[in-house]
Amino acid sequence: MKEKKILVTGASGFIGSFLVEGALERGMKAWAGIRRTSSRKYLQDDRILFAELDFGQKDKLKEQLTAHKQEHDGWDYIIHCAGVTKCKDRKDFEKGNYEATVNFVESLKELDMVPSHFVYLSSLSVFGPIHEDTYQPIGEHDRPQPNTAYGVSKLKSEQYLQELKDFPYVIYRPTGVYGPRERDYFLMAKSIRQHIDFAPGFKRQDLTFIYVKDLVQAVYLCIEKDVTRRAYFVSDGQVYSAHSFSDLIQKELGNPWVLHVKCPLIVLKIVSLLAEKVAGLLGKASTLNGDKYNIMKQRNWQCDISPLINELGYRPEYLLDKGVKEIIAWYKKEKWL
């Protein structure tokens, strides 16, 4: 049987590096799509091939793709994981997520390099804060109402793909993704080890999570089942309270004493906007900003994964307790903690 070829863009990132490993585990010939300046720390397997791609410059991108086509004749599958999650200027989300995706897809079409599956990694954030009065799961027939620049840019990318005639897209909308190599949730573990647990607001907050290895499983199922032109939410199927994640981290750290602090949303908003302003003056991207505030204040993160289960046979292997146990062990092994 002919070895299938796959490109994973954004391969140097947290999720992208696991997707590359997933391709190798499935016997595929895998290319890691990176920038010239990208780290290759988690791309050390000798079987990995590399493709430098510049999504911001279409002419340059077409040159790079043309060179690849002449040597390797394209890819059977593409997983487009490249994008931006933090920016100095909110306008850069449009460039890094939407415009980059359009440049990439248009180049593939013009060069006759469209794969049999084009998998796009989107986000649950495209739907924004809905059903916050009823706490019912966000479903595929709900109307997206993103309230972040990141969510808007991802939604525009989704809509662009869905409007293309006969284009073989599959869209995944994961909730909060955690796992080894990821740094945002690591900050929570670091804070708890320093005896502080921070939670935004006082109103009930329903959270959902997806362990990175389960996300990888879900992504490859659409290829294995030969499904296209669909969009799926991805979580582990459970709903957690605001303290579930931190409580499990505390347990895995040996139950150190922890001061649990609930911050009023108005205070959090002021701090977030000030941090964004200061970072802007310094020419840096701030982890805490207006977009991040809107994400943290959202009360309902439930989503309906039944289509993913029923259509693709998805079965999550990592509930939160198992996943947290694994990441804390990894943080310790790598001396992050």
Secondary structure as UniProt FT lines:
FT   STRAND          5..9
FT   TURN            10..12
FT   HELIX           14..25
FT   TURN            26..27
FT   STRAND          29..34
FT   TURN            36..37
FT   TURN            41..42
FT   TURN            46..47
FT   STRAND          49..52
FT   TURN            55..56
FT   HELIX           58..72
FT   STRAND          77..80
FT   HELIX           91..93
FT   HELIX           94..99
FT   HELIX           100..110
FT   TURN            111..112
FT   STRAND          117..121
FT   HELIX           124..126
FT   TURN            132..134
FT   TURN            140..141
FT   HELIX           149..163
FT   TURN            165..166
FT   STRAND          169..174
FT   STRAND          176..178
FT   TURN            180..181
FT   HELIX           184..193
FT   TURN            194..195
FT   STRAND          196..200
FT   STRAND          206..207
FT   STRAND          209..211
FT   HELIX           212..224
FT   TURN            225..226
FT   STRAND          230..234
FT   TURN            242..243
FT   HELIX           244..252
FT   TURN            253..254
FT   STRAND          259..263
FT   HELIX           265..281
FT   TURN            282..283
FT   HELIX           290..297
FT   HELIX           306..312
FT   HELIX           320..333
FT   TURN            334..335
//
